[in-house]
Amino acid sequence: MSPELYAAYLAACVVLVLVPGPTVTLTIANSLKHGTRAGLLSVAGTQLGLAAMLAIVGVGLTSLVEAMGHWFDWLRLAGAAYLVWLGWKMIRSAGRETGGGEAAPPRGGFLLQGALVALSNPKTLLFFGAFFPQFVDPARDFGLQIFIMGVTAMAVAVVSDSVYALAAGRARRVFSARRVAILERVSGGFLIGGGLWLAFSRSR
């Protein structure tokens, strides 16, 4: 890619990550409930999910995803239900602690949880399938350009999401228990909102 084209793509990536989605909400929620380490593990999990989607785009399976839209609708609905369940669980447990003094971690761990939430939105596949070609130089190696754009998208996302995790983890230590409980309820509400958005959005 030319430096000018790459700079335009990088700027577009930064603009896109400034709009928080379900994965950011999950990261904030886990950081508030379980601490910074949990939030960063959630970030790592969402990066695994994003990497899988970028790999699918890179091998040219976007058209296959479109052809199998009804299967991905089921995946989208399952992911939406999972987010709503997480949000409701967080609202109900806001401010509570287990006997050991810390909230119990999710089954499967934060890494798996982050990956599942990232993979629960197959629209990401279609988005990158339409987004990448806008910045591809047809006169240069297509595979290398896709690789560069994928790595860049992941790097921008991991920096942005990690900032959210660190900020929420710090808020957990600084804020009073009552304020943390309020933030947990708000985060739970956003998780439910993200789940409902996924449930009622359409891939076309």
C-alpha positions as CSV (number, residue, x, y, z in Angstrom):
1,M,0.0,0.0,0.0
2,S,1.1,3.5,-0.6
3,P,1.8,5.6,2.5
4,E,-1.1,7.9,1.7
5,L,-3.6,5.0,1.3
6,Y,-2.4,3.4,4.5
7,A,-2.7,6.7,6.4
8,A,-6.3,7.0,5.2
9,Y,-7.1,3.5,6.3
10,L,-5.5,4.0,9.7
11,A,-7.5,7.2,10.2
12,A,-10.7,5.2,9.3
13,C,-9.8,2.5,11.8
14,V,-9.4,5.0,14.6
15,V,-12.7,6.7,13.8
16,L,-14.4,3.3,13.9
17,V,-13.0,2.1,17.2
18,L,-14.2,5.4,18.9
19,V,-17.7,4.1,18.6
20,P,-18.1,1.5,21.4
21,G,-19.8,-1.8,20.6
22,P,-20.7,-4.9,22.6
23,T,-17.1,-6.0,22.9
24,V,-16.1,-2.7,24.6
25,T,-19.1,-2.9,26.9
26,L,-18.1,-6.4,27.9
27,T,-14.5,-5.2,28.6
28,I,-15.7,-2.4,30.8
29,A,-18.2,-4.6,32.6
30,N,-15.6,-7.3,33.4
31,S,-13.0,-4.6,34.5
32,L,-15.6,-3.1,36.9
33,K,-16.7,-6.4,38.2
34,H,-13.5,-8.4,38.3
35,G,-10.6,-5.9,37.9
36,T,-8.2,-4.8,35.2
37,R,-6.8,-8.3,34.5
38,A,-10.2,-9.6,33.7
39,G,-10.8,-6.7,31.3
40,L,-7.5,-7.3,29.6
41,L,-8.3,-11.0,29.2
42,S,-11.6,-10.0,27.7
43,V,-9.7,-7.8,25.2
44,A,-7.4,-10.7,24.3
45,G,-10.5,-12.9,23.7
46,T,-12.2,-10.4,21.5
47,Q,-8.9,-10.1,19.5
48,L,-9.0,-13.9,18.9
49,G,-12.5,-13.6,17.6
50,L,-11.6,-10.6,15.4
51,A,-8.5,-12.5,14.1
52,A,-10.8,-15.4,13.1
53,M,-13.1,-13.1,11.2
54,L,-10.2,-11.3,9.5
55,A,-8.8,-14.6,8.5
56,I,-12.1,-15.6,6.9
57,V,-12.2,-12.3,5.0
58,G,-8.6,-12.8,3.9
59,V,-9.3,-16.2,2.3
60,G,-12.2,-14.8,0.4
61,L,-15.1,-16.5,2.2
62,T,-17.3,-13.4,2.6
63,S,-19.4,-14.4,-0.4
64,L,-20.0,-17.8,1.4
65,V,-21.1,-16.0,4.5
66,E,-23.7,-14.1,2.5
67,A,-24.9,-17.3,0.9
68,M,-25.4,-18.9,4.3
69,G,-27.1,-15.9,5.8
70,H,-29.8,-17.9,7.6
71,W,-27.1,-19.9,9.6
72,F,-25.4,-16.7,10.6
73,D,-28.8,-15.3,11.7
74,W,-29.0,-18.1,14.2
75,L,-25.4,-17.3,15.3
76,R,-26.3,-13.7,15.7
77,L,-29.4,-14.5,17.7
78,A,-27.5,-16.8,20.0
79,G,-24.9,-14.1,20.6
80,A,-27.6,-11.6,21.2
81,A,-29.2,-13.8,23.8
82,Y,-25.8,-14.4,25.5
83,L,-25.2,-10.6,25.8
84,V,-28.7,-10.0,27.2
85,W,-28.1,-12.8,29.7
86,L,-24.7,-11.4,30.7
87,G,-26.2,-7.9,31.2
88,W,-29.1,-9.2,33.3
89,K,-26.7,-11.2,35.4
90,M,-24.5,-8.2,36.0
91,I,-27.5,-6.0,37.0
92,R,-28.7,-8.6,39.4
93,S,-25.3,-9.1,41.0
94,A,-24.2,-5.4,41.1
95,G,-22.6,-4.6,44.4
96,R,-22.6,-8.1,45.6
97,E,-19.5,-10.2,46.4
98,T,-19.0,-13.9,46.9
99,G,-17.8,-15.4,50.1
100,G,-14.2,-15.0,49.0
101,G,-14.6,-11.3,48.5
102,E,-14.5,-11.4,44.8
103,A,-17.1,-12.0,42.1
104,A,-17.0,-15.4,40.6
105,P,-15.4,-15.5,37.1
106,P,-17.5,-16.7,34.1
107,R,-17.4,-20.3,33.1
108,G,-14.8,-20.9,30.5
109,G,-12.9,-17.8,31.6
110,F,-12.7,-14.2,30.3
111,L,-10.7,-15.1,27.2
112,L,-13.4,-17.5,25.9
113,Q,-16.1,-15.1,26.9
114,G,-14.5,-12.3,24.9
115,A,-14.0,-14.5,21.8
116,L,-17.7,-15.6,21.9
117,V,-19.0,-12.1,22.1
118,A,-16.7,-11.0,19.2
119,L,-17.9,-14.0,17.1
120,S,-21.5,-13.4,18.0
121,N,-21.7,-10.5,15.5
122,P,-21.1,-12.1,12.0
123,K,-21.9,-8.7,10.5
124,T,-18.3,-7.9,11.2
125,L,-17.4,-10.3,8.3
126,L,-19.6,-8.5,5.9
127,F,-18.3,-5.1,7.1
128,F,-14.7,-5.9,6.6
129,G,-15.5,-7.6,3.3
130,A,-16.9,-4.3,2.1
131,F,-14.5,-2.0,4.0
132,F,-11.1,-3.5,2.9
133,P,-11.6,-3.2,-0.9
134,Q,-12.0,0.6,-0.5
135,F,-8.3,0.8,0.5
136,V,-6.8,-2.0,-1.7
137,D,-4.4,-1.0,-4.5
138,P,-5.1,-3.5,-7.3
139,A,-1.6,-3.0,-8.7
140,R,0.0,-4.5,-5.6
141,D,-0.1,-7.8,-3.7
142,F,-3.7,-8.3,-2.5
143,G,-2.9,-10.9,0.2
144,L,-0.2,-8.7,1.7
145,Q,-2.4,-5.7,1.8
146,I,-5.2,-7.6,3.5
147,F,-2.7,-8.9,6.0
148,I,-1.4,-5.4,6.8
149,M,-5.0,-4.0,7.1
150,G,-6.0,-6.9,9.4
151,V,-3.0,-6.5,11.7
152,T,-3.6,-2.7,11.8
153,A,-7.3,-3.1,12.6
154,M,-6.4,-5.5,15.4
155,A,-3.7,-3.2,16.8
156,V,-5.9,-0.1,16.8
157,A,-8.7,-2.2,18.5
158,V,-6.4,-3.7,21.2
159,V,-5.0,-0.2,22.1
160,S,-8.5,1.3,22.4
161,D,-10.0,-1.6,24.3
162,S,-7.1,-1.8,26.6
163,V,-7.5,1.8,27.5
164,Y,-11.2,1.1,28.4
165,A,-10.1,-1.9,30.5
166,L,-7.4,0.1,32.4
167,A,-9.8,3.1,33.0
168,A,-12.6,0.9,34.2
169,G,-10.2,-1.1,36.4
170,R,-8.9,2.1,38.0
171,A,-12.5,3.3,38.5
172,R,-13.2,0.1,40.4
173,R,-10.4,0.8,42.8
174,V,-11.0,4.5,43.2
175,F,-14.8,4.7,43.4
176,S,-16.9,3.7,46.4
177,A,-18.7,0.4,46.4
178,R,-22.0,2.1,45.8
179,R,-20.7,4.0,42.7
180,V,-19.1,0.8,41.3
181,A,-22.5,-0.9,41.8
182,I,-24.2,1.9,39.8
183,L,-21.6,1.6,37.0
184,E,-22.1,-2.2,37.0
185,R,-25.8,-1.7,36.5
186,V,-25.2,0.8,33.7
187,S,-22.8,-1.5,32.0
188,G,-25.3,-4.4,32.4
189,G,-27.9,-2.2,30.7
190,F,-25.5,-1.5,27.8
191,L,-24.8,-5.2,27.4
192,I,-28.6,-5.8,27.2
193,G,-28.9,-3.0,24.7
194,G,-26.1,-4.4,22.6
195,G,-27.8,-7.8,22.7
196,L,-31.1,-6.3,21.6
197,W,-29.3,-4.3,18.8
198,L,-27.8,-7.6,17.5
199,A,-31.1,-9.3,17.7
200,F,-33.1,-6.8,15.8
201,S,-30.4,-5.7,13.3
202,R,-30.2,-7.3,9.9
203,S,-27.3,-8.3,7.8
204,R,-28.8,-6.8,4.7
